[in-house]
Amino acid sequence: MRIADVMTRDLPTVAPADSVCEVAQRMTESGVKAVPVCDGERLVGIVTDWDVTRAMAADAASSTARDFMSTDLVTASPDATFSEATEMMAERELHHLLVSDGDRFEGMVHLDIDWSNLGGVAEPIASFMAPI
């Protein structure tokens, strides 16, 4: 199975200059826990619910997505296999994996797994699921 077969394609995106409040509103309206940050069609970051929480705790509601987004991105090609994606996510203990074709955002997958409870499991048994 390819990631393109299970990824969510119709996600909202935000721009680096969007305020954290705008980002939070877009996430709430869409019912997602993470949104890709795109400069035009180019993927430049990701903002998660934890990033929004950090911004609010820092009393930075007027800050922008650029101020709190993660830019050390882990991405997969739409042609990556399910196994390749879970390995990437396990290595970095990620819940959200961005799917891109070069710099162009294509979609995202969410892996619902509690990394802290894996113990000595070499490869997690997991499934991709919505919501993001």
NORBELZI-V925846 format. One record per run of one state. SS is the DSSP state (alpha for helix, beta for strand, coil for the rest). FROM is the first residue (numbers start at 1). LEN is the number of residues. If there is no record, write none. Layout:
BEGIN
SS:FROM:LEN
SS:FROM:LEN
END
This chain:
BEGIN
coil:1:1
beta:2:1
alpha:3:3
coil:6:2
beta:8:1
coil:9:4
beta:13:2
coil:15:4
beta:19:1
alpha:20:11
coil:31:3
beta:34:6
coil:40:2
beta:42:7
alpha:49:9
coil:58:6
beta:64:1
alpha:65:4
coil:69:1
beta:70:1
coil:71:4
beta:75:2
coil:77:4
beta:81:1
alpha:82:11
coil:93:3
beta:96:6
coil:102:2
beta:104:8
coil:112:3
alpha:115:3
coil:118:10
beta:128:1
coil:129:4
END
